[in-house]
C-alpha cells in the first residue's frame, strides 16, 4: 500500500493510486491509502486508533466487492465505514471531467460533518 499522510482516527482508502490521489488533491489534510489492487484493499490493516474509514470506491464489480468486505471488517471492529462514490467510473475520471471545485463539492456532501470541519474548513 502507498500511504499519504499519517492515519489516526480517520483514513480514506482506495484501490488505485489515481483513485486516491484525485480526492487527495481537494482533501490534502486527510490521511489516505492506495492499496494498489481490490484484493489488497479488502485486506488493509487498520491503525489501532481508527474510528472512521472512508472507502474511496471505483464504480466496478471488483471495487464493490472490495468495499463490501472492507466495510464489514471495519464494522466488526467498531469502526464506522462510509463509502465515497464518484459520479463517473472513479474519482480520477471525476476530477478530469468536472474539475477540482466540483470534486470538492461532491466529496463535501459525502463526508461526516465533523470531517468537513476538520479537513475542508480553515
Phi and psi in degrees as a GROMACS rama.xvg file:
@    title "Ramachandran Plot"
@    xaxis  label "Phi"
@    yaxis  label "Psi"
@TYPE xy
-111.162  123.169  UNK-2
-103.355  141.577  UNK-3
-123.131  105.321  UNK-4
87.3448  172.59  UNK-5
-107.88  118.798  UNK-6
-74.7183  140.974  UNK-7
-129.999  -96.1518  UNK-8
-87.595  -23.1781  UNK-9
-129.4  139.04  UNK-10
-147.665  138.315  UNK-11
-108.597  130.005  UNK-12
-129.375  136.893  UNK-13
-140.881  175.738  UNK-14
-75.8426  -59.1463  UNK-15
-107.105  162.362  UNK-16
-58.3087  -49.9564  UNK-17
-64.2404  -37.6468  UNK-18
-60.9772  -36.4567  UNK-19
-88.1133  -39.352  UNK-20
-65.6481  -27.5238  UNK-21
-66.4077  -53.0486  UNK-22
-65.0812  -28.9005  UNK-23
-62.0801  -29.3792  UNK-24
-63.5256  -32.9252  UNK-25
-103.429  -8.14516  UNK-26
-128.659  61.5659  UNK-27
-66.6415  -17.6758  UNK-28
-92.505  -11.2243  UNK-29
-82.4221  126.946  UNK-30
-63.1211  135.654  UNK-31
-137.077  160.571  UNK-32
-141.285  131.302  UNK-33
-105.138  118.084  UNK-34
-80.5281  -19.0807  UNK-35
80.0712  -8.56971  UNK-36
-163.137  160.608  UNK-37
-63.1151  -39.9637  UNK-38
-64.0377  -41.6231  UNK-39
-67.9037  -34.9051  UNK-40
-61.1985  -43.9252  UNK-41
-65.0034  -19.1426  UNK-42
-110.883  11.2557  UNK-43
-60.6577  151.848  UNK-44
-91.9322  136.107  UNK-45
-91.9724  136.841  UNK-46
-61.2389  145.654  UNK-47
-59.2534  -28.7418  UNK-48
-88.9552  0.241325  UNK-49
-65.3225  130.807  UNK-50
-124.497  -16.7161  UNK-51
-140.388  128.407  UNK-52
-117.715  127.61  UNK-53
-101.456  125.597  UNK-54
-96.5665  111.237  UNK-55
-82.846  98.2315  UNK-56
-94.4998  155.553  UNK-57
-99.1795  149.956  UNK-58
-87.245  75.2346  UNK-59
-156.223  162.595  UNK-60
-58.3812  -39.9497  UNK-61
-64.0265  -41.7179  UNK-62
-64.2966  -39.3866  UNK-63
-64.3126  -42.7434  UNK-64
-64.8069  -43.0527  UNK-65
-63.9376  -42.9828  UNK-66
-60.3239  -47.8105  UNK-67
-60.6404  -43.4256  UNK-68
-65.6491  -41.0725  UNK-69
-68.1597  -41.823  UNK-70
-62.1838  -44.1473  UNK-71
-64.0376  -43.0974  UNK-72
-65.7137  -42.0737  UNK-73
-62.3771  -45.9535  UNK-74
-59.983  -37.7461  UNK-75
-65.6799  -18.8942  UNK-76
-102.711  7.47341  UNK-77
78.8341  18.6628  UNK-78
-97.284  127.354  UNK-79
-71.5051  126.498  UNK-80
-117.315  132.489  UNK-81
-132.162  140.568  UNK-82
-88.8062  140.28  UNK-83
-107.303  117.55  UNK-84
-113.507  125.85  UNK-85
-76.2798  161.059  UNK-86
-75.1039  -39.3384  UNK-87
-98.0922  -151.419  UNK-88
-68.6989  -36.932  UNK-89
-155.36  174.539  UNK-90
-69.0107  -24.1219  UNK-91
-67.3918  -40.278  UNK-92
-59.6846  -44.2756  UNK-93
-60.8336  -46.4862  UNK-94
-61.5204  -45.238  UNK-95
-68.5079  -37.5842  UNK-96
-82.6786  -42.4075  UNK-97
-105.656  -19.7912  UNK-98
93.9642  167.1  UNK-99
-65.959  -39.4098  UNK-100
-63.9452  -41.7992  UNK-101
-67.4793  -38.6266  UNK-102
-65.3519  -42.7981  UNK-103
-57.1526  -47.9294  UNK-104
-64.0082  -41.5745  UNK-105
-65.0654  -41.0992  UNK-106
-70.2885  -37.5581  UNK-107
-57.3203  -39.1094  UNK-108
-69.0474  -18.3114  UNK-109
-103.227  -10.3498  UNK-110
-86.9999  152.404  UNK-111
-60.3283  139.22  UNK-112
-53.3665  -36.8227  UNK-113
-60.8041  -37.4755  UNK-114
-78.3265  -27.4173  UNK-115
-60.8668  -47.617  UNK-116
-63.0917  -42.4005  UNK-117
-71.6313  -40.9557  UNK-118
-110.521  -13.1664  UNK-119
-117.982  -19.5775  UNK-120
-110.194  153.129  UNK-121
